[in-house]
């Protein structure tokens, strides 16, 4: 089945170039040119992936991303001329799956689109198999059947990547994972040493589940190796 992409880009020349290339790669592309138009389009149709510029009129890209993440795990790739670590960290922290800096090659963009859709398809097709759907560690309960995380009975909202990282650690409570192992397991892709993606997701996850994120109890750093679940 042909995959459909929502392309949110206010520069019409860039939008046309991306649309033409991805059409030739057998994708169906819906183009919108501002954040409000994107909000309406996303509400009224199904998409397999969003390509999102950040500097948009009417509703900026970050605000649109937050709207998407309120009820959807659809893959989102940010396309931006902003290349600082802070901008990348913010975008990934709000739930983007990837971040590509302008100018970029169409070949690289298409490869990232295909990888993101492949990972999302694998995530849907291969749910976690367990004898029981509830895993409890200290004050946190992970319900793998209903994809819910609660702490002291209060639900915690996680992005799809944060959820998969937490599942990985909760299901392997004695194991230390390297960043490469986490990336391969969660992103289902080859690891090229981009530690920032892992660092951002771990940091955001700690902010949501730890009492004191700067002194984490649940996600422990094993210096020089990676991360493991804390012991209580």
N, C-alpha and C positions, 0 to 999 in steps of 0.2 A: 504493500500500500504506500502511495506517495505521502511523504511527510510534509506538513505545512508549517512554515516559519512566519512569525510576526516580526517584521523588520521596522524598528522605530528609529528613524534617522531624519533629521530636519534638512540636511543637505541633499537636494534632489539629485545632483550629479552622482554623489556617492551611493545614494539609495538605488539609482538606476543601474550603476555598475555592479553592485552586490546582487541585485535581483537578477540581472542578466546572467551572471556567472552561476548563481545557485540554481536558476532554472535549467541551465545546461548540465548541472549535476543531478537533475531529476527531482529537485525540491519545488514545491509550490510556495511562492512568497507573497505575503500580503504586506504592502508598504503603507505606513502611516508616518506623519511628519511632525506631530507634536504629542506631548504627553497626554492631553485630554482625549485626543483621537485614539491614542493607544489604549487608554482606559476603556473606552467604549468598545473598541474592536475586541479586546481581550474578554470583556464581559459577554459578548454576543456570539462568540465562535470558539471552536476548539483549535488549539495550536500544539505542535510538538516541541517547539523551541522558540525563545524570544531572543532576537539580536537587538541590543539596547544601547543607544547613544545616551550620554549623561546630560549634555547641554541641550535641553529641549525647551521650546516655548510652552507656556500655559501650565504645564506640570513637569517638573524636572525628572530626570531619569531615576534618581535615587528614591524619590517619592513614589514613582510608578512601581519600582521594584518592591518597595514595602507593601504596596497594595497587592501585587501579585503573590507575595509570600504569606499574605494573611490566610489564603485558602488553597494554595497550589504549590506542588513540588516541581512544576515544569522547569526544564533546564533554561537558564538565562545566561547569555554571554554578553558582557559589557564591552562595547567598543568606544574607546575614548582617547582623546589627545592628551589627557591628563595621565602622566606616567610616574607620579610620585608613589613611594611606598604607602603613604597615608591614604591616598585615593584608592589604591588597589585594596588595601586592608579594609577600608570602609565598604567598598562594593562587595567584596567577598564576605565580610561580616554581616551584611544585610541579606545575604542569601544567594548572591550570584554564584554560578558554578565555574565561571572562567572569566578572564579579563584580558582583552587583547588591545594593544596600544596602537593608535593611528600614527603614521601610515602603516598598513599591513598588506601583505600579499593576499590575493584571492585564494591561492593554493592553501596557505596556512589557515585562513578563515574557514574554508570548506572542510579542512581536516579537523578543525576544532568542533565545528558543527556536527560532523559525523560522529566524532568521539563522544560528544555530550549526549546525543540522541541514543547512541549505543549503550552508554552507561545507564541512562534513564530506563531504557527498555529492559536491560538486565536486572535492574533493581525491582521493577514491577514483576518480572517473570520469575524471579527466584526469591520468594519470601523466606525469612529465617525459619528453619525447621527445629522445633524443640518439643520435648515431652510435655512441658508446661509453658504457658505463654507469659508467666510472671517471673521476673528476676528481681530479687530485692537485695540491695546493698545499703546497709545502714538505713538512712532515712529516704532513700530513693527507690521507687518501684518502676521497673521497665515492663510494659505490657506489649510484647512483640506481636500479639495477634491484632490488637486494636491500634498499634502504633501510638501509644500514649506514655508519657513520662510524668510521674508525680513525685513531689517531695513534700513530706508531711501532709499528704493528701491534696496538695495544690498542684494543678497541672502546669507543666513547663512546656512552652512552645519552642520546638527545635526545627531548624532547617533539615532538609533531607540528608545533607552531609554530616551535620552534627548528630543526627539520629544514628546514622550508620557507624560513626566513630564510637558513640556510646555503646551501641550494641556489640561492637567488636571487643571493647574492653570488658563489658559486663559478662560476655559469654566466654571470655578467656581470662579469668580473674587472677591467675598466677603468672601470666605471660607478659614479658616485656616486648613491646613492638617498636621496631625502628620506624623512622619516618617513611622510609621506602616501603616497608610492609603495610603501613597504614594507607599510604597513597594507592598502592596496588590493590588493596582490599576494598577501599571505599570508592576510589575513582575508577577501578577496573581498567587501569591504563598503565603504560610504562612510566617510570619515574625518572625525571631528568635533573634531579637535584634542586628543584625549586622549593626550598624549605618554607618560603613565606606563606604559601597556600596552607600547608599543614599548621604552621604557627598561628595564623589568623583564626583558623577554625577551632583549634584547641583553646585559644584565648577566649573566643566568643562562647564556647561551650562552658568553660570555667566560670565566666561571668553569669551564666544562667543557672548552674547547678551548685556552685561552691558557696559556702557561707562567707569565706574570705578569699576571693579569687587570687590575690597575691600570695596566699599561703594555702594552696589547694590540698584538700584531703582526698578527693575522689580520683583526680587525674594527676598522678605523680610523674614528675620529670626524672628520668634516670640519665644523669648527665653523661654525654658522650655516646649514648645508645638510643634513647627514645622515650617512650611513655608506658606506664602500666597503671592498672587500677589500684587505688590505695587499699590498705587492709585496716579493718575496724575491729 
